[in-house]
Amino acid sequence: MRWARAIHHLEALAQECAVMATRPASIFPVRVVELWAVGDVLGPLRDIDAVTVALAVDLPVEEVPWLGQPRGAQQWANATRLDRNPIVGLWRSVHAPVWNHRVERPALVWDAENGVAEKTLAALHDGAGERVRLPAPGAEEWRARLTEELAVSVRALRDCTAAYEQRRWSPGKLEPVADALWRASEGYLDVLDALHGPPEPT
């Protein structure tokens, strides 16, 4: 995907965030309040495979574990065409720092209070994302952040395992519960490996 097209997708999503913020919470209960640019789109001008973003929602941290999808996320994604475009969305809680080992030094593109961050988009358009990224955390701050992230992931994994066990032999589709368990497992292992290193091959 060409750079200009990637920035177009990011700008369009920022506008969709603004529109969705005006929609009734009774229809769209998940409330995205911040949009952050992540990864390749923060680098120099070049072709990239996809635009990665962090979507910060107004939900408790425990309801948005790493790589999880909060309730209503799919409905929001469908309404904004998020899943139909070359965009990778990472769901985060606005009540904790947005960054972690994968969301490295993101740049704020839109928030519900101030709207679109035009300076950020202008910098990204020029391939100068370094100017608008968050500062890098220190080693102690990084470890503390991931320790908190891991604790949330552990709770999510336990909750999703219990939900799967409860629904395993019940009537109805098991896929949503199984998918949630998979996401919780993947998120837990990803944070665990980042914090302690991947296990040695046998």
C-alpha positions as CSV (number, residue, x, y, z in Angstrom):
1,M,0.0,0.0,0.0
2,R,1.4,3.4,-1.0
3,W,2.1,5.9,1.8
4,A,-0.4,8.4,0.7
5,R,-3.1,5.8,0.7
6,A,-2.1,4.7,4.2
7,I,-2.4,8.2,5.5
8,H,-5.8,8.5,3.8
9,H,-7.1,5.5,5.6
10,L,-5.8,6.9,8.9
11,E,-7.5,10.3,8.3
12,A,-10.7,8.6,7.3
13,L,-10.7,6.5,10.5
14,A,-10.1,9.6,12.6
15,Q,-13.2,11.2,11.0
16,E,-15.2,8.1,11.6
17,C,-14.2,8.2,15.3
18,A,-15.5,11.7,15.5
19,V,-18.8,10.6,13.9
20,M,-19.2,7.6,16.1
21,A,-18.6,9.7,19.2
22,T,-21.9,11.5,18.4
23,R,-23.9,8.3,18.0
24,P,-26.2,7.1,20.9
25,A,-24.5,4.9,23.4
26,S,-27.6,2.8,23.5
27,I,-26.8,1.7,19.9
28,F,-23.0,1.8,20.0
29,P,-22.1,1.0,23.6
30,V,-18.4,0.9,23.1
31,R,-17.0,4.4,23.2
32,V,-13.7,5.0,21.4
33,V,-12.3,8.2,22.9
34,E,-8.7,8.2,21.5
35,L,-7.1,7.0,18.2
36,W,-3.4,6.4,18.1
37,A,-1.1,5.7,15.2
38,V,1.2,2.7,15.8
39,G,4.1,1.0,14.1
40,D,5.1,1.4,10.4
41,V,2.9,4.5,9.7
42,L,5.1,6.4,12.2
43,G,8.3,5.8,10.2
44,P,9.7,7.2,7.0
45,L,7.9,7.4,3.6
46,R,7.6,4.0,2.1
47,D,5.0,1.4,1.0
48,I,3.5,-0.5,4.0
49,D,1.3,-3.5,4.3
50,A,-1.3,-2.1,6.7
51,V,-2.0,0.8,9.1
52,T,-1.8,-0.2,12.7
53,V,-3.9,1.8,15.2
54,A,-4.7,1.7,18.9
55,L,-8.3,2.4,19.8
56,A,-8.7,3.6,23.4
57,V,-12.1,3.0,24.8
58,D,-13.8,4.3,27.9
59,L,-13.9,1.0,29.7
60,P,-12.2,-0.4,32.8
61,V,-8.7,-1.8,32.2
62,E,-9.9,-5.3,33.1
63,E,-12.4,-5.3,30.3
64,V,-9.7,-4.6,27.6
65,P,-6.9,-7.1,28.0
66,W,-4.1,-7.1,25.5
67,L,-5.3,-8.5,22.1
68,G,-8.8,-8.7,23.4
69,Q,-12.0,-7.2,22.0
70,P,-14.3,-5.4,24.4
71,R,-18.0,-6.0,24.1
72,G,-19.4,-4.0,21.2
73,A,-16.0,-3.8,19.4
74,Q,-17.1,-5.8,16.3
75,Q,-20.2,-3.6,16.0
76,W,-18.1,-0.5,16.1
77,A,-15.6,-2.0,13.6
78,N,-18.5,-2.8,11.2
79,A,-20.0,0.6,11.4
80,T,-16.6,2.3,10.7
81,R,-15.5,-0.2,8.0
82,L,-12.5,-0.9,10.1
83,D,-12.4,-4.5,9.1
84,R,-12.9,-3.8,5.4
85,N,-9.8,-1.6,5.1
86,P,-6.1,-2.5,5.5
87,I,-6.1,-1.4,9.2
88,V,-5.0,-3.4,12.2
89,G,-6.9,-2.3,15.3
90,L,-5.6,-2.8,18.8
91,W,-8.1,-2.2,21.6
92,R,-6.9,-0.4,24.7
93,S,-8.5,1.1,27.8
94,V,-8.2,4.9,28.2
95,H,-7.8,4.3,31.9
96,A,-4.2,3.0,31.5
97,P,-1.3,4.0,29.4
98,V,-1.9,3.1,25.8
99,W,1.6,2.0,25.1
100,N,3.2,-1.4,25.8
101,H,5.8,-3.7,24.2
102,R,4.0,-3.6,20.8
103,V,2.4,-0.2,21.0
104,E,5.8,1.5,21.0
105,R,5.8,5.3,21.3
106,P,2.4,5.8,19.5
107,A,1.2,9.2,18.3
108,L,-2.2,10.6,19.1
109,V,-4.3,11.2,16.0
110,W,-7.7,12.0,17.4
111,D,-9.4,12.3,20.8
112,A,-13.0,13.0,21.8
113,E,-12.1,16.2,23.6
114,N,-9.9,18.0,21.1
115,G,-10.7,16.3,17.8
116,V,-8.3,15.5,15.0
117,A,-4.6,16.2,15.8
118,E,-3.8,18.0,12.6
119,K,-0.1,18.4,13.5
120,T,0.2,14.7,13.9
121,L,-1.4,13.9,10.6
122,A,0.8,16.6,8.9
123,A,3.9,15.0,10.3
124,L,2.8,11.5,9.3
125,H,2.0,12.7,5.8
126,D,5.6,13.9,5.5
127,G,7.0,10.7,7.0
128,A,8.1,12.6,10.0
129,G,6.3,10.6,12.7
130,E,9.3,10.8,15.0
131,R,8.4,14.4,15.8
132,V,5.0,13.5,17.2
133,R,5.6,10.2,19.0
134,L,5.4,9.7,22.7
135,P,8.8,9.6,24.5
136,A,10.4,6.2,25.1
137,P,9.9,4.9,28.7
138,G,12.8,4.1,30.9
139,A,13.6,0.5,31.8
140,E,11.8,0.5,35.2
141,E,8.7,2.2,33.8
142,W,8.6,-0.3,30.9
143,R,8.9,-3.3,33.2
144,A,6.2,-1.9,35.6
145,R,3.9,-1.3,32.7
146,L,4.2,-4.8,31.3
147,T,3.8,-6.3,34.8
148,E,0.5,-4.5,35.1
149,E,-0.4,-5.7,31.6
150,L,0.4,-9.2,32.5
151,A,-1.8,-9.1,35.6
152,V,-4.8,-8.0,33.4
153,S,-4.0,-10.7,30.9
154,V,-3.9,-13.4,33.6
155,R,-7.4,-12.4,34.9
156,A,-8.8,-12.3,31.4
157,L,-7.4,-15.8,30.7
158,R,-8.9,-17.2,33.9
159,D,-12.3,-15.6,33.1
160,C,-12.3,-16.7,29.5
161,T,-11.3,-20.3,30.5
162,A,-14.2,-20.4,33.0
163,A,-16.6,-19.1,30.4
164,Y,-15.5,-21.6,27.9
165,E,-15.8,-24.5,30.4
166,Q,-19.3,-23.3,31.3
167,R,-20.5,-23.0,27.7
168,R,-18.6,-26.0,26.2
169,W,-21.4,-28.5,26.3
170,S,-24.3,-26.0,26.3
171,P,-26.6,-25.4,23.2
172,G,-25.7,-22.6,20.9
173,K,-22.6,-21.4,19.1
174,L,-19.3,-22.0,21.0
175,E,-17.2,-20.0,18.5
176,P,-17.5,-16.5,20.2
177,V,-16.5,-18.0,23.6
178,A,-13.7,-20.0,21.9
179,D,-12.4,-16.9,20.1
180,A,-12.4,-14.9,23.3
181,L,-10.4,-17.6,25.0
182,W,-7.9,-17.7,22.1
183,R,-7.4,-14.0,22.2
184,A,-6.9,-14.0,25.9
185,S,-4.4,-16.8,25.6
186,E,-2.5,-15.1,22.8
187,G,-2.4,-11.8,24.7
188,Y,-1.2,-13.5,27.9
189,L,1.6,-15.4,26.1
190,D,2.7,-12.3,24.1
191,V,3.1,-10.2,27.3
192,L,4.7,-13.1,29.2
193,D,7.3,-13.5,26.4
194,A,8.0,-9.8,26.3
195,L,8.5,-9.6,30.0
196,H,10.4,-12.8,30.7
197,G,11.6,-13.9,27.2
198,P,10.2,-16.8,25.1
199,P,10.8,-20.4,26.4
200,E,13.9,-22.2,25.2
201,P,13.2,-24.7,22.4
202,T,13.2,-28.3,23.4
